[in-house]
Amino acid sequence: MLEVLHALLFSTLDAAPALVFAALGAVLSERAGVVSVGVEGMMRVGAFCAAVAALVMPTPLAILMGMLAGAALAAIHGFLTIRWRSDQVVSGIALNLVALAGGTFLLESLYGPNGTPPIQQLSRWDVPGLSSVPVLGALSGHSAATYLALALPFAFQFLLARTPLGLRLRAVGDKPHAVATLGLSVAGLRWGAVLGGGLLAGLGGAVLSTAVLDRFEQHTPAGLGFMALAAMVFGRWTPVGAFLAALFFAFGNALRIGLVSSAPGLLELIPQGMLLALPYVLTLTLLTLQGQRSSAPAALGTPYEQESR
Amino acid sequence: MPERLSGILPSVLSVLLALAVCWGLIALTLAPDTAANAYLQMLWGGIGNWPSYLEGAAATVLTRPLGESGMKAALLTLTGLSVAVAFKVGLFNIGAQGQMILGALAAALVGAHLSLPAVLHVPAALLAAALAGAAWAGLAALLKLYRGVHEVISTIMLNWVAVSLVDNWLVIGPLRGVAEGGQSITGTAEIQATAALPRLLGDVSRLNLGFLLALFLAVAVWVWLQRTRSGFETRAVGLGAEAARTAGIPVARRTGLAMALAGALAGLAGAVLVLGTERRYPGTLGAPYGFDGIAIALIGNNHPLGAAVAALFFGVLRAGGTRMQLLGVHQTFPELIQGLALLFVAGRMVWLALLRRRTAATPAPANAAPPTEAPRA
């Protein structure tokens, strides 16, 4: 029993970082009032660029390239929605479509249908003394991405809740006019949040192709960006909440994959499709129960116009 | 600049720019002359190979590509209409994909398991698909109206619920079809011949009644929005729910019905795919037609006829995409053109600012910013 739990925890922690980073990126952007439906596209671009870069440079540097690629896509989003006040959902969907088709085109014309050649995975670290402890030992033997994903949400939560910058970020998502009244730049704060969100989403994608897999595949990230949105909503737009939701979804996924290989009989009773639908059904249920008291930032999706009230 | 022109011009320029950028992309990644060749193949694959027809080839070099284009255009028109109708009432329907999945499944089931004469079977399957799509969209509308759940989030979630339940369970599980030999097949059981949408040109192309149905619905939606009371009220709600409520318009009912209509249109897209070409619910829908609908609606400036024109254009490109495969360009390449066009259309304000600078020499009208019917997300 302990061994099963150990294996489940291990694969959860192994696969979760991509989802955690993307969810944090979505939280950052949306808390500043900019909808981030484009997180799936940013992940895809990050995953692609990291996988291609890792062919010629050390993996950590390649991950940085993936992050920058995610931020580049976010910059287009920022240009359209902050500079030109375009619809934020339209821009995000457009970026998703471009990343989906563009990734397929580049992959096929450069490497053929089987994905990029395998790359050097991010190295794994053993926590001394921990690997022999039952269950807790699952914390050992992951890549740096996992440990970062375990620490970053709390740092981000501190930033958002306890620092002047965090207060400004939250304010710009709830009441941008108040921020402007204080003489701060609404556009500047939103630009920062959108670019930061792009870096995080790109990191999520990069981790997917350098730590979880060892290449970029045609369907990467296969809807993980939308699951990150679900985690963000489920975590009530807070970093730690989104982190816990992402861990929970990743655990559910590990459980499902574990069941497929070890207890296929159980899947006769509970079909895989139902398990796959569970994160989304849970998110919908939560939203239904919360109703109007939803914790979405008040000015989410509203372009900022100085003259409007 | 006249209002109508400022509605159309950004879309046209966006599509042209997207075509140019994608041309450059092929030229850079493959070879410069591949780009010209690939675009030519895409054109012949979409509108038929006229040069070889004029040189005496059989008429099928025209009818087959045109049939494929018409088929793709029908699907894009229907999902595009679905998104456009929701926009008109002020909602962003990202859920056309999920609604289409439900519609396709309903059509496949009614088509396979009911026995009716053809005059009844086709309408019954279409109706089932429309109802299934409407129900799935209605769920999002109910959540919006009674619980204040934003439709963008709820329709995204409903998409994935539909994909998970239908593609990953029903179609490979309880509803999986069985071939005559007894071995199971991909997708649901084949529909009966009476439920198939009749082919318009017989065996020479796959063009079917779905194409005419889509065009008819585009005109019908346009007439409804422009010429009827309920259509007017629907647009009024989209332009300002509070003002509409003050004017005595039943806002909740208009919102709910418009969203249900949007779902029904997406559901019909699923039916046209199943009854027209696939003849069963395949393993997956094959392309994200529901998301394409967002691009089609916005490139068509949220106008039902504009969406139909955009769908015809991209239907031709999408059908031609398969011919590009011969040159090492992936067949989904037209989707990249379409996505980029959407991105450029999203920058409508940029286009209008550029165009205004051009016409600045002439005295500008007092209200320089033309009213756009962008959705309030």
Interface residues (C-beta under 8 A of the other chain):
Chain A: V35 V37 I76 L80 W84 R85 S86 D87 Q88 V89 V90 S91 I93 A94 L95 N96 L97 V98 L100 A101 G102 T104 F105 L106 E108 S109 L110 G223 F226 M227 L229 A230 V233 P271 Q272 G273 M274 L276 A277 P279 Y280 V281 T283 L284 L287 T288 Q290 G291 Q292 S294 A296 G301
Chain B: L25 T29 L30 F92 I94 L143 R147 G148 V149 H150 V152 I153 S154 I156 M157 L158 N159 W160 V161 V163 S164 L165 V166 D167 N168 W169 L170 G173 P288 F291 D292 I294 A295 L298 G328 V329 H330 T332 F333 E335 L336 Q338 G339 L340 L342 L343 V345 A346 G347 R348 M349 V350 A374 P375 A377
